[in-house]
Amino acid sequence: MTKACVVLTTIFDPVVLEDYYRNFEKFGRLDQVEVIVIPDRKTPAAAFERAKELTRRGLRTECPTLEEQEQFLAKLGLPGEFIPYNSDNRRNIGYLMALERDCDFVISLDDDNYARDGEDVFQEHAVVTGPAATHEVLEAAAGFYNICSLLRFEQNKRDVFPRGYPFSARHVQNPVSTQTVSGPIHLNAGLWLLDPDVEALTWLVLNPHVAAWSGEARVLGRHTWSPVNTQNTALRREAVAAYYFLRMGYPIGGTAIDRYGDIFSGYFVQACVKHLGGLVRVGSPVAEHRRNAHNYMKDAIMEWGAILVLEELLPWLRERKLSGSDWVEAYRSLSAGLEDLAAGWQGPVWKEHAADYLRRTASDMKQWAGACETIGGSGTGQVNTPGGRHA
């Protein structure tokens, strides 16, 4: 029986889990799902009580205390400061705990993405556990596919792009072709109704809201990329070794690089997926994104450094040749590549600051790979690689 582990972090009472409880119960999935809620210092006692109540009703839900989280990290040889408090980086503890569980895939959620009644969330995400199959895939001429093109916006807004979509690939001719490819789905990114996941600049200028989606999930080709977040995303269990949520808050150019930890992690895991012969699916399940309150002027300042670094990083990432026949080896290969890139960083974006951030990130990635190897043993799942180049 296929099993999933749902991971989310919150500083609120996770009422969102009531929707997922009803969804899993409706489609007979309660015995196939375990939930890990990672609290932070601001998380109220109500979160722990809700976890106990959901468990009593049949949805196994764990909400480890801060002390238990620290003990878990120490067991893996990770210092407590490796995953900072008061940060959405805390979800990394949940990913590591999920890797330790008897599950086949991991579903990453945000606490404001709600399940819809008529869609089997488990089944849609479980596509990441399937064997190789034949898929019609999309190849975009610019190398990036705009997943917001699968959505219909209120007031017929156009040119909406997801958070993390490179600005260099926007507003250019980008014809999309289809071809038939055989491979397994390793990563599945669900979309959203109501509030799309776009950067603060788009919120300030367009204020977009989603009325509907196309109803058709799509698979990306070997040469096509898309931003992938942690809001409504699933990956096969062993891919957690390449899904470290990057640390944010590093000072760069007079501000702090922030709010893009999941976007960097989404691109990095895609690099490993492509290297290991897998595919990325986008579309369903579609969540209702009832976005928490935001100050978009503040968010725009916090995101700007990450946007600029990402613009310089993505061309390198698309061409980078990885090595290794499993997730840990591929991720270590990627971290070594970032070290090389930092040593010769020539981008115009705050050279020394950006290079130092890449070096620190590479070091964190190596520690993450080591912790995953400790949990999963050597390999955490080997996959045949089609030649080692993903672009």
ABEGO torsion letter per residue (X at the ends): XBBBBBBBBBABBBAAAAAAAAAAAAAGAAAABBBBBBBBAABBAAAAAAAAAAAAAGBBBBBBBAAAAAAAAAAAGBBAAABBBGBAAAAAAAAAAAAABBBABBBBBBAABBBBAABBAAAAAAAAABBBBBBBBBBBAAGBBBAAAABBBBGGBBGBBBBGBBAAABGBBBBBBBBBBBEBBABBBBBBBGBBBBBAAAAAAAGBBBABBAGBBBBBBAABBBBBBAABBBBBAAAAAAABBBBBGBBBGGBBBBGAAAAAAAAAAAAAAAAAGBBBBBGOBBBBBBBBBBBAAAAAAAAAAAAAAAAAAAAAAAABBBBEABAAAAAAAAAAAAAAAAAABABABGAAAAAAAAAAAAAAAAAAAAAAAAAAEBGGEBBBBBGGBAX
